[in-house]
Amino acid sequence: MPKSKVRKKADAPARSASSTATRALAPSPAWYPIVMAVVLLLGLAYMVVYYLTSSGTDPHIPIMAGLGSWNFAIGFGVMLLGLVMAVRWR
């Protein structure tokens, strides 16, 4: 069976890739996972509070009662923000 030829890649022009590569691969700051966890838990807590206070005829938190189904969007939006932070965490 014939062997395939290996192609040489053209040399890229010289640029300051070392500074951008170092910056792109730098780890996240130490506070980042703490903020990420707080944002995730804040979204979860919002959803739990909404579920607990929306049951019954008299809502305990009038602001949440006025928002209605938008509470789901707020809670999931905050949790989605935490998920985006988790994906970007190095």
C-alpha positions as a Markdown table, in Angstrom:
| # | Residue | x | y | z |
|---|---|---|---|---|
| 1 | Met | 0.0 | 0.0 | 0.0 |
| 2 | Pro | 1.5 | 3.4 | -0.9 |
| 3 | Lys | 2.4 | 5.7 | 1.9 |
| 4 | Ser | 0.8 | 9.2 | 1.9 |
| 5 | Lys | 3.1 | 12.2 | 1.6 |
| 6 | Val | 3.4 | 14.5 | 4.6 |
| 7 | Arg | 2.9 | 18.1 | 3.7 |
| 8 | Lys | 4.9 | 20.8 | 5.4 |
| 9 | Lys | 3.0 | 23.7 | 6.8 |
| 10 | Ala | 4.0 | 27.2 | 5.7 |
| 11 | Asp | 5.8 | 29.1 | 8.4 |
| 12 | Ala | 3.5 | 31.7 | 10.0 |
| 13 | Pro | 4.7 | 35.2 | 10.1 |
| 14 | Ala | 6.5 | 36.3 | 13.2 |
| 15 | Arg | 4.1 | 37.9 | 15.7 |
| 16 | Ser | 3.9 | 38.3 | 19.4 |
| 17 | Ala | 1.9 | 35.1 | 20.0 |
| 18 | Ser | 3.7 | 34.4 | 23.2 |
| 19 | Ser | 2.0 | 37.3 | 25.0 |
| 20 | Thr | -1.5 | 36.5 | 23.7 |
| 21 | Ala | -1.0 | 32.7 | 24.3 |
| 22 | Thr | 0.0 | 33.3 | 27.8 |
| 23 | Arg | -2.9 | 35.7 | 28.4 |
| 24 | Ala | -5.4 | 33.3 | 26.9 |
| 25 | Leu | -4.2 | 30.4 | 28.9 |
| 26 | Ala | -4.0 | 32.2 | 32.2 |
| 27 | Pro | -6.0 | 30.6 | 35.0 |
| 28 | Ser | -9.0 | 32.3 | 36.5 |
| 29 | Pro | -8.6 | 34.4 | 39.6 |
| 30 | Ala | -9.1 | 32.8 | 43.0 |
| 31 | Trp | -12.4 | 34.6 | 43.6 |
| 32 | Tyr | -13.9 | 33.4 | 40.3 |
| 33 | Pro | -15.2 | 30.0 | 41.4 |
| 34 | Ile | -16.6 | 31.5 | 44.6 |
| 35 | Val | -18.6 | 34.1 | 42.6 |
| 36 | Met | -19.7 | 31.4 | 40.2 |
| 37 | Ala | -21.0 | 29.2 | 43.0 |
| 38 | Val | -22.8 | 32.1 | 44.6 |
| 39 | Val | -24.5 | 33.0 | 41.3 |
| 40 | Leu | -25.6 | 29.4 | 40.8 |
| 41 | Leu | -26.9 | 29.1 | 44.3 |
| 42 | Leu | -28.6 | 32.5 | 44.1 |
| 43 | Gly | -30.6 | 31.4 | 41.0 |
| 44 | Leu | -31.5 | 28.1 | 42.8 |
| 45 | Ala | -32.6 | 30.0 | 45.9 |
| 46 | Tyr | -34.7 | 32.3 | 43.9 |
| 47 | Met | -36.5 | 29.4 | 42.3 |
| 48 | Val | -37.0 | 27.7 | 45.6 |
| 49 | Val | -38.4 | 30.8 | 47.2 |
| 50 | Tyr | -40.7 | 31.4 | 44.3 |
| 51 | Tyr | -42.1 | 27.8 | 44.5 |
| 52 | Leu | -42.5 | 28.0 | 48.3 |
| 53 | Thr | -44.2 | 31.4 | 48.3 |
| 54 | Ser | -46.4 | 30.9 | 45.2 |
| 55 | Ser | -48.4 | 28.0 | 46.7 |
| 56 | Gly | -51.6 | 29.1 | 48.3 |
| 57 | Thr | -54.0 | 31.9 | 47.6 |
| 58 | Asp | -52.1 | 34.7 | 49.4 |
| 59 | Pro | -48.6 | 35.2 | 48.1 |
| 60 | His | -46.1 | 36.2 | 50.7 |
| 61 | Ile | -43.9 | 38.3 | 48.4 |
| 62 | Pro | -45.9 | 40.8 | 46.4 |
| 63 | Ile | -43.1 | 41.5 | 43.9 |
| 64 | Met | -42.8 | 37.9 | 42.9 |
| 65 | Ala | -46.6 | 37.6 | 42.7 |
| 66 | Gly | -46.7 | 40.6 | 40.3 |
| 67 | Leu | -44.0 | 39.1 | 38.0 |
| 68 | Gly | -46.0 | 35.8 | 37.6 |
| 69 | Ser | -44.3 | 33.4 | 35.2 |
| 70 | Trp | -41.4 | 35.8 | 34.6 |
| 71 | Asn | -40.0 | 34.4 | 37.9 |
| 72 | Phe | -39.0 | 31.3 | 35.9 |
| 73 | Ala | -37.1 | 33.4 | 33.4 |
| 74 | Ile | -35.3 | 35.3 | 36.2 |
| 75 | Gly | -34.3 | 32.2 | 38.1 |
| 76 | Phe | -33.2 | 30.3 | 35.1 |
| 77 | Gly | -31.4 | 33.4 | 33.7 |
| 78 | Val | -29.4 | 33.7 | 36.9 |
| 79 | Met | -28.5 | 30.0 | 36.8 |
| 80 | Leu | -27.6 | 30.3 | 33.1 |
| 81 | Leu | -25.2 | 33.1 | 34.0 |
| 82 | Gly | -23.6 | 30.8 | 36.6 |
| 83 | Leu | -23.4 | 28.1 | 33.9 |
| 84 | Val | -21.7 | 30.4 | 31.5 |
| 85 | Met | -19.2 | 31.4 | 34.2 |
| 86 | Ala | -18.5 | 27.7 | 34.9 |
| 87 | Val | -17.8 | 27.0 | 31.2 |
| 88 | Arg | -15.3 | 29.9 | 31.1 |
| 89 | Trp | -13.6 | 28.9 | 34.4 |
| 90 | Arg | -9.9 | 27.7 | 34.0 |
